[in-house]
Amino acid sequence: MAPSGSRNVDCWRVLYWIPVLFISLIVAWSYYAYVVQLCIDTIENMGEKIVYLLVYHVLFIMFVWSYWQTIFTKPMNPLKEFHLSHSDKELLEREDRRESQQEILRRIAKDLPIYTRTMSGAIRYCDHCLLLKPDRCHHCSACDMCILKMDHHCPWVNNCVGFANYKFFMLFLAYSLLYCLFVTATDLQYFIQFWTVDGKTHDRLIQYLNGLPDTQAKFQIMFLFFAASMFSVSLAFLFAYHCWLVCKNRSTLEAFRAPTFQHGPDKDGFSLGTSKNFRQVFGNEKKCWLLPVFSSLGDGCSYPTCLVNADPEQPSSPSGRNPSIKSAGESHQFPPKPLRESQSRLLNNGQSEGNEDRDKRGRIFLTGTSNPALTIEKET
């Protein structure tokens, strides 16, 4: 017999699917109301009917496809290099002094591409997952795991929106907005018929309902217009906000609290310019931009980073450059090859003007280097 705690967890997991079920029912009803009640039963012009149905089904398929991908794409977790080994876990458990624990964590983190800190300036450590958090990684209490480039946990998809499915989430917002706008625009003329009939409100309603083949169908067409128009307004604001986040290379969490680097908080710490920021999410293959297939650059554990101030503790090289700063053409032992290639593609556009691509504020773009002079403490 299963323990009561396990049953409670299963009950909550079922409840988490209620918002997804609600959206699915709304979409299924809108399909019936638009295709059957509006296009087939109400619209008499055959050409208009065919065009409406063709465009509608293209938007509907892309909307459902991107929604499916957002829901069922499993969030990505940090690579094994960020996890503590069994021996390191035992060492931490045996050590009572905080300084000794920090020394163990410092040894683990010195070769990892970690630039963000806690508010106190320490390396971010997750006590739940027993790992050093990569840049832009956060622990989700709903999923009970650390999520790479976590944006937020969305109840409408019952999933964490992060590195693995952020592109799908953006396309879901885009296609759902286009879907609602198209339904609103094509349903508008039939909705207006109700308000343009002469007479009082009651008479207008009676004439409108009598002028259409089915009273139930007319109510569904009217409600379809209201629902689509209301969803259009809310989706437009949400989509515009996330477009702004993409252009700034920020997550929702980073928009509310700027990521902290060694020099302090910097809301534009990961920004590489609008074009590169966009490609970091949607990839370099233009043919994949509008399709809900994964094409984001990198592996989610390391990102090209710009620092306002160079690390004063790092010795200068003979050329006067900080040795921890590498040009786009140089490689690094971590992360693996796919990430190095993607980061190079992000940074290579500016190589013709020099090995160091500086923006207007004089920032230096980094590709993921290690900094041994780090202060480390645990963070839940």
Steps between C-alpha positions, in 0.01 A plus 500: 500500500641840397579742785270800548782743410540336159126519436498870587783566254315313225185701579687830462654383173152435362380843614793664319350383170172688553620825330629299203169315478312831512704644211458178301123509542484866395708425189289195412179701537640789293583252222141374493350849522718642222515208256150359537282783625663791319670370187279204407157607626510881483732619221334461161777622268698190399822689423493680833426174679797317340748781569388531861529125557845474342652788696326391819635145486857618436486723809321232700761232421795728583327617819428147623844374396687773690271459802567126503876557482489750784308259723682175432860614449683388812694780672876466475711457812864596560769273358670247725805726530295728724385219730695405808657155486430244771837564663446877496160457662655294777770761552239773535300295747806430715614861508345716770693817433354726231844601379591138430177441314565807288848374419354173369249687285769736377706206377198363310403836347840628388480335155131567438373795290310668783474880507181580688503530878262526788409845627787469749744428217533125551464214252142371488459153650179291519459304823208303354668374182854505646651685207664827408247698302607594148437856387128577461403170668244502782332242719128457429300404808210372287722269291735437795811529283745755365399629157746639245427862408174487693255768392197406711276209591185535290180337634335532156749249359569316829869526429803713566583740218876501460786431262346181356160644406524881507493518119190278499338727760569807286350332192203388708433862597549618141274242336234520769490878451474463120233234549287725721549805277399304190189361668405846628551666159307242298220469754459878536263558205258235623516637852427852370181378335343482844580862580408650164141373490248784550276506805536460870747263665243224546373536144853500364573176683182333370561613141864395515419155633217452252723604211744219570442129452549396860458693827761291681746557217456876524568509869815296444617737226439800725678340795785393270557863408504613864734220608742547210515877543562481875773237461655715225546794735663298779719301259614818323635647824665173605657442159629858480657464844683179408615650170657778705665237724642318197644822356661579837611137559329483837274247664193597700693431821791716381261781409375513859845451656810575295764226495792572731856474374826553685478873432138509620149478348480560126165474322676494160768253601398243238395741225698466175287732286150448365598280205724266700252488785228391258722233345592365840134400546395420140832383354684583179283293264235740373291214362449378858403831657125457448491126571469357852817293469799552727760731345628709794876548526712346772434236764340725761787477749725777369428827322705773336535752780597866505663653804505874564826480693782250458600297803768702685634186665596345167854581383538683172655332202799651316265644241305677771197272466351317791593132442158389617345681201508300179412604154225329306748289308660349812370181652448385857508155659144549626230475374498228231537559127136581407501796740832635380375496142175673585671766706750559222214557257353752742824691534667461159296781343718757668842341436577710195539802726733324744531197722304674775148603408404797714155655511421869543550481875848352460410151616716199415321185382612180666447144384502314829826512690580405855596727785680329786472800732144435611313520829250217531208443731185291492177636358161331514 
